[in-house]
């Protein structure tokens, strides 16, 4: 590989315009394919086969007009007063226009719906009152009959004593006949009332269950119109959403503010906003400090940006065939920029060092490509493996994110080993500072930095033990908040504070209740189809059982399935969708089996809360498999690269510590609210459900990057005869500056995304930036050198049988340097630890 890369590098340097033109041609092709085939990005996360998606599919399949997606238009008066009749008419007219939009099946008029709810409740209340009045009248009549019978009995007894019974017997019989007729009428009326009371009691139960549901707030100042689509929410096109938003924006109802919910108004995040640009600027400053020239600093940025353009356009060309979640290309941009700049930097830095040692420019480019470029290839492979392994999760959008990220890294590698040498060949010695070129022209070559010197004296064992212990303790302290981590999906509360989605969420929470932002859909599968006359009774029985679980504001029946073997309900929780209480409610409802006539019903639940639970459970199940695959393959790569067992093992253990500490930082800021204002987190809540697995894959790959670039220098020194502990310090000294710059660049690029307005991008940007910070500066530059010092010669132990069968990849390019020397071979002191 090293020899091949050497030839590629030298060819690119000599035929630089050919290589540059080829890449510009590739960019042009991707532009054409993007314009020709790209589709719209989705703002909705599609879940795999989960209990939530199965319930949603059942609603779509078996229930009339219940399987389409739903959104809301939230309206409120500007002054907090009740809607006027004029405002109501104008709002209703707007909703009628929205109902005519393609893919919209219905838009409920909140005022008409609330009037129906109130009228229905009033009818039930009036009927109950009439029933109670009728029963009271019957009780009064019954009392009169009973009193009459007692009076007749008394008259009969008195007449018997007086001896006049015979004379009044006919009169008493007639009176008894009248009482019997009255009793018969009372019994008939009571039977009629009892017959009427059964459905009325059902109506009372259903009315009580749904009493908390409203479409107009109690004070009349806010209204919620439910928009029902003909297709699932993830299939609604951006054009449909944009048309609805335009209608809302153009409505201009005097004194009324309108807010589409996030299902309608959620926007695609920008790929390069102010924060991202600031991150690139910081990266440019770091490049200038390391490379010393504006030209040198510009080269990695140009190659990285070109690589991002090629990778992004090529990936998005398939968005017309495959559904792309909006965050997918942003992740590709993050990784493409970060690794593209870093990989180019490593090659340029090596080339500069060799030029200052008197190397021929073209040979130096080839040698830098065959040594540092070789390390870039193997480092990039570990990142690609970690990203592609996301496909084993079985979660479609995660697998696609990993694939797009892997494409971005692959393009960055190809750019680094082809375009970077071409550009270096084009700029020639101008990659050096003026004074460096002057010294070189005067014959003052730089000293061989591969030589062991006094500064490579190893640390003491006591220092190594102290550093190792303190570093581990510090990371464990940072990891402590991770024990409280909860996972979930973003909702309206996490949207930017000035966005329509956030405002819609806040109005509903304030005027109606937190749970209205995340209603649950509950489907009860019955043991047998229910007769039409018994549907209401079954709804009341199951609805009451649901309500008895607690933590519920309202249970609203939706209807029966086409085959009458299932009933659907809308359940309004008492708490917001991502709360622990709502999560417990979902679990309790799924475990509930209400007893009804004919057996027991089983319940399924859909909604934002249940979706968050399901995706978290799904990822928790596949995480061990994912980790085993990623760590296993990467460990194999590292064993081949370093020809050691303990070096890859310590590298992996160090990564586990930095990863746990990263999770702790994410939990503290985004869930617990620590320093939330600093990072623009206005609504702390559960951690993004797929962030841990995304961060695990990406950070593992990047951690192994820095492990490879630092430890390969240690191995190179050890292979050239330096004592093991001296080699550790030499490799650290040789690689510290460039790895520090590379880490700062990567942190800067990722940190730029922390200030994105998108609630999905922000925590990913922070997690990656914080993870690289901890892993590069704490684990790779502090803990790993200390651990390798303590291991000494044992760090490079490899069983003989394994040594014989492993290929020699020569990642450091030592053989290449011997066959293509650019300076005198290094000599070593007799320095020992």
C-alpha angles and dihedrals in degrees: 000000000000092000092048092050090047090057092045091050094049092046091049091049092051097040095036097147091052092054094042091049091049092055092046087051091052089050090051091051092051090050090054094047091047093052091045103043111016118119135196120290118241121234092198127083112231113215126214123240102313136145088264095053091045091055091047090050090049091052091050093047104040108025127070112246092344102104100067125096122270135215134163140229108213118202128188134172116250095230098040094248125130118277113269120227090253092053090048092052093049092047091049090050090052091051090051089055091049089051088062093059116110115266091019110118099178144353114202117224102231094205094050091044092050090047090052091048091049093045092048091049090048092050091051091047092047091048091049090049092049090049091051091046091049092049089048091052091048090049088052092048090047089052090052091050092048090048090050092052091050089050091051090048090051092048091049092051092047093047090051090054091046093044092237097110093107092056096052099034093101091048091051092048091052091050091049090050090055091049091050091052090048091050091049090052091048090050091049092049092046091051090050092050091048089053090050094043096064096066090036091056088051089050090050091052093048091045092051092047093053096037092103093056115098139166094190120046121247092253092047094237099111135044135184121209115197114221113204120197130204092231134046115279094253090056096055108113125233088241092060092049092046091051091052091047091050091051090050093047093049095047095088097184107185112247094004128106118202126204123183111211121248091263087067105024101038107126133208109259118246115253097213115026130156093282093050091048090050089053091053090049091054089048089052091052091051090050091051091051092051100039098032099217135081089229092052092048092048097053098068090044093051094047092045093049091047089049091049090051093051095044095044096046092045092050095044090051085077094051089096089062102033126041109249119201109222093244092058099081090041090059089050090052091049093052096037093054095042101047093032092059093042097048092049090047093056092054095043092048092051091048092051092051091051093048090053088053090057102262122159106259097235094042089047091054090050093047093047088051092048094048111028090023089054089053089047091056094051092043090050091049090059090052092047092049091052092048098045090049088068085081090072090067091078089225106125101208092046092051090049091049089052093048093049090047090049090051089052091051092046091052089047090054093048091047091049096052097040113022096037092055089046093053091044089053089050097051094040116181091352087089085079126074116260093250090048090053090047092052090047091050089051090055094253100137122187117256119261105269090199091069118103111242139175092273088066092069105136126244120258120264090241091054091048092051092047094048092046094050095045092046093051092047092049092051092047090052090052089048094055097092089057088076087072096047116139122187129217147137124269119263135183093286091066095053120103111288093241095048125108091236092057094045091049089051093049095048092051092046093049100040103031109015139274094271093061088074091063114028117180124228111217123191118194114203108210126216089235137003112282124231116246092245091054099049095095093048091050091047090052093048095048093039091053091050089052092048091049089065087075133220091080129124099189142356111205120187113229100185147267127295121256091261092042090234096114138041126207129210137183110224120197110205121214092234138050118281097255096046122117089237092058090047090054089047091056091051092048093049091051090052093047119106107182116207113236137161107298098021139304132328123222121217132220124190133208132175140092095298094049091044090055091050093047097049090047091051091046093052092044089056095050098038095087091050091047093049092047091052097045097042093042096052093040092048088053091052091048093048089054092045099045099026089223139108100204098047094060089042095054089044091056095045090050090051091053090055094049092045093053090048089050091052088050092054092047091050094047094052106031100033108024095034098235108161087350093147091056091057096039096250103150096169114037111201143134118339115258103275098230096040096091094055093042091049092046093055098042097041093048091055093046092045090055088050092063091038089057097046094048101037094042086064089052091049091047091055091045091049089052090057106269116142112262096250093043089050090055092056093041093052091047092050092046097049103029098089098048094040090049090053092045091051092048089051093050093045090049093051093048093042090056088068092055089081094052114126090228114100091213097051097045099065092040090054092048094045093052094043094047092043093053090046093055097039098045100040102030107027105028098035100034115018100036095050089047092049093047091048089055092047092050113171090356090070089075097045116134127169111253094234090054092045089057096053100039116096116241103238093173092212091178091056093232093146090047091052091051092051093042105031119184098179142012115299113259125257125211134224122229088247112148132184 
